[in-house]
Amino acid sequence: MNRFWSVALGWSLILGIAVEAPAQSKPLVELVPETAIFYLEITQPEAVWAQVQKLRRLEQTPLFRLLAPLRNHPSVRQPRKLLQALGNQVQMDPWELLHRASNAQVAVAVEPIHRSVLVFLQGRQPEASEKLLQALVGVAKQLGRESRRSSLQGLEVHDLGGELFAVRLGALLVLSNSSSALRQVLDRHLGRVKTHLGTTQDYRKARQLADQFHTGWAMFRLAPVKFLPQFHRVVSGKHDEPVLELLAGGILDALAQAEVVAAGIDLQTGELRVGVILPWQPDRVAARRQWFFAPQEESGGGLLRPPGTVASLTFYRDLAQWWKLREELFESEVLGQFDEAEATLGLFLGRVELQEDVLAHLDPRVRVVVARQDFSPNKAPALKLPAAALVIKMKHPEAVRQSLLVAYQRVVSFLNIIGVQQDFPPLILETQQHRGHKLFVARFVLPPQATSPKETLYYNFAPSAIEVGRYFVISSTPELAKAVVDELLDRSDPPAQGLNTALWINWTELAAVLKQNQAALTAQTLLTQGVPPEKAQQTMNQLLQWLRQLREATVALRQESDRLVLELKLHLP
């Protein structure tokens, strides 16, 4: 397909937006051939249009300068030119032109037999669809393409050149790169063919999976992908990507068994939810990937949010089993990396077997917290970084606590040794008490007159460790270690509630971190963009305000009884 029209078809989907379809309209899925492998449907486009309008208003703000590289990228610039050309043909705002021509429903389908893409723009008034069609004809002529009309099954089809065809069915405009695909649409429109995508089992299954999303949804059939050797190697066989396996091994297992994947979008007042959904049966998980999934009844393990939290991460991975099954998961060339990692970790853990003596005694649930720091005036670094903490839960504290504490102390000693070579200050180990528990703190020894950015950078760090019951906390600062302990003791360990993996981001606290470094960031903007100081300051202030309005976001992988849901949830300003 001509690349220009490929981009045009894709953007026509994004920009076609509006309200509910008229009651008399035939569901768009009934026009789609049953052989389609991809189908996307926007069922509540008015909500999408409202957000597009908000984004358009950003073009009038200094903050939009930050998006200049994206706007000037060819994949964005070319559709923008096409959009403007469409508006010029009919002397109206091109966004409004698309809005009126698609203010009922939008759908896109991909059909592999004819290598075709179908775009459906359903309007409420035939005049709006006709105006968009005539604008497309005018742009084709402007580009030097010969536009021809022909009759197909008694209906007028426009050949716009560049492998783009269009037909108008009342208030519905159908675009495609294939005249054969349009013929299939017309066969179903005229009732000559009764089967369509909606009659297939894959469609019904995908629609059920996406039932929690109301603004729009999509489906993708996996059958064509499963014929690819690369797919089978990564999903079902041995491969050479340990990081991919650790991050998504359970998802790969679900993909191996699924026939269809669903996705959805939900735009409620002030919130955006986007999800990818896979059918999943816990009792059919392959033995070599059971380490990925949390048990249904799991105590604790939820997100920790002490004061000042910028980001909080929780994930379940049975690393002991993952390590034990490495020969079943990975190709022989990769296994040497595991041996090297075990040898390196042995330098810090002591004379122990990593899998049997350490990992087997740790709970699979691991958590990480990143939080903003407050600095005293006499110990404030030029670059103020947030603190970070790792929270490990021990199955058998008596069997593993000594190894973890030895590892912490050896890391401190190692930093002191290499510090002589790398010319950074030494660490002194001290102990404190916090709520009846011993807190180990390693502090950098800095000269009283330390003022350079390089020297003051070490004020961000004081590596710390504390054991509280079954929890072992390693933190970059003692203040965050104490805050995490307080969170665990005072508010109890929050339940995971089906969360396999979750990342929570507090945009307000992130804005506070940027505010701490505003002078340095503004200076960097002056150097890279060459704007006047007042403009750089204004852009920075607007970015901070925008982040505060976003408030928070969550990315999570949830385990439900019959599905896996990978979901992004974002508060909208």
Order of alpha helices (4+ residues) and beta strands (2+ residues): alpha-beta-alpha-alpha-alpha-alpha-beta-beta-alpha-beta-beta-beta-beta-alpha-alpha-beta-alpha-alpha-alpha-beta-beta-beta-alpha-alpha-alpha-beta-beta-alpha-beta-beta-alpha-beta-beta-alpha-beta-alpha-alpha-alpha-beta-beta
